[in-house]
Amino acid sequence: MDKQLNDVLTQCSSTNGVIGMVCVDESGLCLKATGSANASTAGYYRALIEKGKLLKNETPNITIETDSSNIFIQETDKVTFALHKLP
């Protein structure tokens, strides 16, 4: 799984405007953090996905917009990805 995760991170990091990524397991523990993304935020991203599931009976896609970056949060196969991108 580590090679697959590194391949995904490398592919996403090469996308124009991406400044960081955090990958989180189903327990909220950080699997990998790159760029400007902070590993200590991993649990928050997982918690947002779980709270979103309570609103609807499906996995949400979450976007957080700030002055310095946009954060896109999505869960796939029990792994949560948070992508930090320039606005």
KOLTIGU-224790 format. One record per residue: residue number from 1; residue in one letter; chain; x, y, z of N, C-alpha, C in turn. Coordinates in nm, 4 decimals. Each point is the difference from the previous one (the first is absolute). Last residue first. Example, Ala and Ser with C-alpha at 12.3 -4.5 7.8 and 13.67 -1.06 7.14 Angstrom:
2
{r 2; "S"; "A"; {1.2850; -0.2250; 0.7080}; {0.0820; 0.1190; 0.0060}; {-0.0770; 0.1090; 0.0730}},
{r 1; "A"; "A"; {0.0290; -0.5720; -0.0070}; {-0.0890; 0.1190; 0.0000}; {0.0900; 0.1200; 0.0000}},
This chain:
87
{r 87; "P"; "A"; {-0.5616; 2.9141; -0.4233}; {-0.1351; 0.0451; -0.0444}; {-0.0006; 0.0490; -0.1435}},
{r 86; "L"; "A"; {0.3316; -0.3946; 0.1859}; {-0.0055; 0.1457; -0.0035}; {-0.1392; 0.0424; -0.0493}},
{r 85; "K"; "A"; {0.0480; -0.4669; 0.2551}; {0.0263; 0.0581; -0.1312}; {-0.0079; 0.1519; 0.0102}},
{r 84; "H"; "A"; {0.0006; -0.5119; 0.2836}; {0.0136; 0.1443; 0.0166}; {0.0427; 0.0589; -0.1342}},
{r 83; "L"; "A"; {-0.2601; -0.4733; 0.1720}; {0.0881; 0.0608; -0.0993}; {-0.0009; 0.1517; 0.0209}},
{r 82; "A"; "A"; {-0.1245; -0.4874; 0.2652}; {-0.0211; 0.1441; 0.0058}; {0.1049; 0.0642; -0.0892}},
{r 81; "F"; "A"; {-0.2371; -0.5220; 0.0861}; {0.1014; 0.0850; -0.0627}; {-0.0412; 0.1455; 0.0174}},
{r 80; "T"; "A"; {-0.1059; -0.5221; 0.2304}; {-0.0450; 0.1356; -0.0238}; {0.1169; 0.0818; -0.0551}},
{r 79; "V"; "A"; {-0.1532; -0.5479; 0.0170}; {0.1107; 0.0952; 0.0127}; {-0.0548; 0.1372; -0.0371}},
{r 78; "K"; "A"; {-0.2616; -0.4042; -0.0354}; {0.0376; 0.0159; 0.1407}; {0.1234; 0.0870; 0.0224}},
{r 77; "D"; "A"; {-0.1953; -0.0548; -0.4468}; {0.0496; -0.1267; 0.0548}; {0.0578; 0.0130; 0.1403}},
{r 76; "T"; "A"; {-0.0896; 0.4576; -0.1637}; {-0.0083; -0.1112; -0.0942}; {0.0607; -0.1229; 0.0662}},
{r 75; "E"; "A"; {-0.1702; 0.5558; 0.1044}; {0.0336; -0.1332; 0.0494}; {-0.0161; -0.1014; -0.1118}},
{r 74; "Q"; "A"; {0.1081; 0.5696; 0.0454}; {-0.0784; -0.1092; -0.0581}; {0.0463; -0.1323; 0.0587}},
{r 73; "I"; "A"; {0.0666; 0.5864; -0.0083}; {0.0054; -0.1194; 0.0832}; {-0.0934; -0.1048; -0.0583}},
{r 72; "F"; "A"; {0.2797; 0.4963; -0.1151}; {-0.1003; -0.0939; -0.0493}; {0.0168; -0.1308; 0.0762}},
{r 71; "I"; "A"; {0.1429; 0.5513; 0.0490}; {0.0251; -0.1362; 0.0457}; {-0.1167; -0.0871; -0.0461}},
{r 70; "N"; "A"; {0.2639; 0.5020; -0.1221}; {-0.1250; -0.0754; -0.0006}; {0.0352; -0.1424; 0.0384}},
{r 69; "S"; "A"; {0.2702; 0.4883; 0.1227}; {-0.0119; -0.1256; -0.0734}; {-0.1433; -0.0508; 0.0005}},
{r 68; "S"; "A"; {0.1394; 0.4359; 0.1785}; {0.1299; -0.0510; -0.0457}; {-0.0080; -0.1311; -0.0783}},
{r 67; "D"; "A"; {-0.3841; 0.2348; 0.1928}; {0.0722; 0.0985; -0.0804}; {0.1276; -0.0578; -0.0604}},
{r 66; "T"; "A"; {-0.3869; -0.3484; 0.0902}; {0.0613; 0.1029; 0.0830}; {0.0702; 0.0996; -0.0920}},
{r 65; "E"; "A"; {-0.3815; -0.4448; -0.0109}; {0.0668; 0.1088; -0.0700}; {0.0536; 0.1013; 0.1007}},
{r 64; "I"; "A"; {-0.1666; -0.5463; -0.0440}; {0.0208; 0.1096; 0.0942}; {0.0798; 0.1068; -0.0744}},
{r 63; "T"; "A"; {-0.3177; -0.4655; -0.1228}; {0.0923; 0.1036; -0.0440}; {0.0041; 0.1091; 0.1058}},
{r 62; "I"; "A"; {-0.1626; -0.5586; -0.0702}; {-0.0003; 0.1234; 0.0771}; {0.1044; 0.0955; -0.0572}},
{r 61; "N"; "A"; {-0.3218; -0.4648; -0.1052}; {0.1190; 0.0680; -0.0483}; {-0.0057; 0.1386; 0.0629}},
{r 60; "P"; "A"; {-0.2454; -0.4738; 0.1936}; {0.0002; 0.1347; -0.0574}; {0.1346; 0.0368; -0.0625}},
{r 59; "T"; "A"; {-0.2874; -0.4790; 0.0777}; {0.1268; 0.0648; 0.0300}; {0.0040; 0.1375; -0.0663}},
{r 58; "E"; "A"; {-0.4681; -0.2187; 0.1616}; {0.1008; -0.0229; -0.1020}; {0.1264; 0.0750; 0.0396}},
{r 57; "N"; "A"; {-0.4591; 0.0315; 0.1955}; {0.0442; -0.1386; 0.0087}; {0.0954; -0.0340; -0.1136}},
{r 56; "K"; "A"; {-0.0716; 0.4855; 0.2575}; {-0.0523; -0.0778; -0.1116}; {0.0512; -0.1417; 0.0169}},
{r 55; "L"; "A"; {0.0894; 0.2857; 0.3481}; {-0.0969; 0.0858; -0.0662}; {-0.0682; -0.0710; -0.1156}},
{r 54; "L"; "A"; {0.3551; -0.2048; 0.2427}; {-0.1193; 0.0064; 0.0841}; {-0.1099; 0.0851; -0.0647}},
{r 53; "K"; "A"; {0.4325; -0.0369; -0.1949}; {-0.0775; -0.1227; -0.0223}; {-0.1274; -0.0021; 0.0839}},
{r 52; "G"; "A"; {0.3146; 0.3493; 0.0585}; {-0.0723; 0.0143; -0.1256}; {-0.0860; -0.1211; -0.0314}},
{r 51; "K"; "A"; {0.2916; -0.0134; 0.3684}; {-0.1151; 0.0870; 0.0286}; {-0.0835; 0.0222; -0.1262}},
{r 50; "E"; "A"; {0.4002; -0.2438; -0.0495}; {-0.0962; -0.0757; 0.0815}; {-0.1240; 0.0827; 0.0325}},
{r 49; "I"; "A"; {0.3578; 0.2113; -0.2292}; {-0.0635; -0.1016; -0.0855}; {-0.1066; -0.0763; 0.0782}},
{r 48; "L"; "A"; {0.2613; 0.3034; 0.2413}; {-0.0906; 0.0703; -0.0904}; {-0.0729; -0.0967; -0.0927}},
{r 47; "A"; "A"; {0.3364; -0.1715; 0.2834}; {-0.1201; 0.0354; 0.0759}; {-0.1007; 0.0744; -0.0879}},
{r 46; "R"; "A"; {0.4247; -0.1013; -0.1792}; {-0.0791; -0.1225; 0.0163}; {-0.1313; 0.0301; 0.0722}},
{r 45; "Y"; "A"; {0.3083; 0.3477; -0.0399}; {-0.0550; -0.0333; -0.1316}; {-0.0886; -0.1234; 0.0080}},
{r 44; "Y"; "A"; {0.2329; 0.1265; 0.3868}; {-0.1067; 0.0950; -0.0310}; {-0.0649; -0.0311; -0.1346}},
{r 43; "G"; "A"; {0.3837; -0.2440; 0.1427}; {-0.1211; -0.0392; 0.0723}; {-0.1179; 0.0916; -0.0281}},
{r 42; "A"; "A"; {0.4335; 0.1081; -0.1828}; {-0.0582; -0.1215; -0.0570}; {-0.1321; -0.0391; 0.0663}},
{r 41; "T"; "A"; {0.3384; 0.3691; 0.0819}; {-0.1392; 0.0282; -0.0360}; {-0.0754; -0.1237; -0.0481}},
{r 40; "S"; "A"; {0.4754; 0.0194; 0.1149}; {-0.0806; 0.0100; 0.1221}; {-0.1470; 0.0307; -0.0292}},
{r 39; "A"; "A"; {0.3494; -0.0174; -0.3405}; {-0.0453; -0.1331; 0.0431}; {-0.0911; 0.0067; 0.1222}},
{r 38; "N"; "A"; {0.0596; 0.3906; -0.3800}; {0.0522; -0.0372; 0.1308}; {-0.0595; -0.1337; 0.0448}},
{r 37; "A"; "A"; {0.1112; 0.2681; -0.4986}; {-0.1013; -0.0660; 0.0835}; {0.0641; -0.0533; 0.1278}},
{r 36; "S"; "A"; {0.2317; 0.2083; -0.3794}; {-0.0406; 0.0896; 0.1081}; {-0.1047; -0.0615; 0.0924}},
{r 35; "G"; "A"; {0.2841; -0.3473; -0.2749}; {-0.0114; 0.1429; -0.0270}; {-0.0395; 0.0806; 0.1221}},
{r 34; "T"; "A"; {-0.1294; -0.5030; 0.0479}; {0.1013; 0.0589; -0.0874}; {-0.0241; 0.1497; -0.0147}},
{r 33; "A"; "A"; {-0.1298; -0.4890; 0.3060}; {-0.0268; 0.1421; -0.0226}; {0.1133; 0.0561; -0.0837}},
{r 32; "K"; "A"; {-0.2382; -0.5094; 0.1767}; {0.1042; 0.0741; -0.0712}; {-0.0456; 0.1444; -0.0138}},
{r 31; "L"; "A"; {-0.2325; -0.3115; 0.2759}; {0.0812; -0.0967; -0.0726}; {0.1172; 0.0691; -0.0667}},
{r 30; "C"; "A"; {-0.3181; 0.1261; 0.4493}; {0.0631; 0.0452; -0.1229}; {0.0845; -0.1109; -0.0614}},
{r 29; "L"; "A"; {-0.4507; -0.0674; 0.3079}; {0.1451; 0.0114; 0.0097}; {0.0595; 0.0355; -0.1356}},
{r 28; "G"; "A"; {-0.4712; -0.1034; 0.1228}; {0.0387; 0.1396; 0.0117}; {0.1493; 0.0217; 0.0134}},
{r 27; "S"; "A"; {-0.2607; -0.4138; -0.0818}; {0.0062; 0.0349; 0.1424}; {0.0381; 0.1458; 0.0219}},
{r 26; "E"; "A"; {-0.0173; -0.2101; -0.4366}; {-0.1352; 0.0047; 0.0543}; {-0.0045; 0.0307; 0.1488}},
{r 25; "D"; "A"; {0.4162; 0.1917; -0.2872}; {-0.0670; -0.1300; 0.0049}; {-0.1361; 0.0134; 0.0685}},
{r 24; "V"; "A"; {0.2810; 0.3767; -0.3029}; {-0.0423; -0.0380; 0.1344}; {-0.0668; -0.1365; -0.0034}},
{r 23; "C"; "A"; {0.3302; 0.3934; -0.2848}; {-0.0732; -0.1253; -0.0139}; {-0.0239; -0.0548; 0.1402}},
{r 22; "V"; "A"; {0.1287; 0.5050; -0.2479}; {0.0000; -0.0839; 0.1198}; {-0.0836; -0.1228; -0.0307}},
{r 21; "M"; "A"; {0.2815; 0.4285; -0.2897}; {-0.1012; -0.1049; 0.0143}; {0.0160; -0.0703; 0.1333}},
{r 20; "G"; "A"; {0.1577; 0.4890; -0.3194}; {0.0152; -0.1004; 0.1048}; {-0.1133; -0.1001; 0.0008}},
{r 19; "I"; "A"; {0.0615; 0.3580; -0.3251}; {0.1081; 0.0379; 0.0901}; {0.0186; -0.0988; 0.1152}},
{r 18; "V"; "A"; {-0.2176; 0.0724; -0.5407}; {-0.0039; -0.0808; 0.1219}; {0.1209; 0.0344; 0.0863}},
{r 17; "G"; "A"; {-0.0785; 0.1847; -0.4475}; {-0.0627; 0.0691; 0.1119}; {-0.0061; -0.0783; 0.1291}},
{r 16; "N"; "A"; {0.0555; -0.2657; -0.4585}; {0.0228; 0.1434; 0.0121}; {-0.0780; 0.0597; 0.1181}},
{r 15; "T"; "A"; {0.1716; -0.5122; -0.0081}; {-0.1107; 0.0773; -0.0551}; {0.0227; 0.1482; 0.0282}},
{r 14; "S"; "A"; {0.2738; -0.3615; 0.1660}; {0.0445; 0.0584; -0.1262}; {-0.1101; 0.0810; -0.0684}},
{r 13; "S"; "A"; {-0.0740; -0.2454; 0.4035}; {0.0911; 0.1111; 0.0274}; {0.0472; 0.0680; -0.1273}},
{r 12; "C"; "A"; {-0.2684; -0.3962; -0.0177}; {-0.0781; 0.1172; 0.0405}; {0.0894; 0.1220; 0.0229}},
{r 11; "Q"; "A"; {0.2097; -0.4132; -0.1066}; {-0.0854; 0.0412; -0.1109}; {-0.0772; 0.1277; 0.0354}},
{r 10; "T"; "A"; {0.2582; -0.2001; 0.3358}; {0.0867; 0.0548; -0.1039}; {-0.0823; 0.0527; -0.1167}},
{r 9; "L"; "A"; {-0.2268; -0.2270; 0.3438}; {0.0509; 0.1288; 0.0468}; {0.0879; 0.0670; -0.1052}},
{r 8; "V"; "A"; {-0.1539; -0.4357; -0.0876}; {-0.1120; 0.0949; -0.0030}; {0.0473; 0.1383; 0.0429}},
{r 7; "D"; "A"; {0.3117; -0.3485; 0.0325}; {-0.0306; 0.0269; -0.1403}; {-0.1123; 0.1027; -0.0137}},
{r 6; "N"; "A"; {0.1123; -0.1582; 0.4305}; {0.1031; 0.0907; -0.0519}; {-0.0242; 0.0352; -0.1456}},
{r 5; "L"; "A"; {-0.2828; -0.3187; 0.1943}; {-0.0228; 0.1298; 0.0618}; {0.1011; 0.1020; -0.0510}},
{r 4; "Q"; "A"; {0.0532; -0.4462; -0.1299}; {-0.1187; 0.0562; -0.0631}; {-0.0277; 0.1408; 0.0524}},
{r 3; "K"; "A"; {0.3450; -0.2430; 0.2036}; {0.0381; 0.0396; -0.1356}; {-0.1178; 0.0637; -0.0721}},
{r 2; "D"; "A"; {-0.0783; -0.1772; 0.4270}; {0.0863; 0.1170; 0.0090}; {0.0414; 0.0488; -0.1380}},
{r 1; "M"; "A"; {-0.2506; -0.4031; 0.0703}; {-0.0825; 0.1196; 0.0000}; {0.0867; 0.1257; 0.0000}},
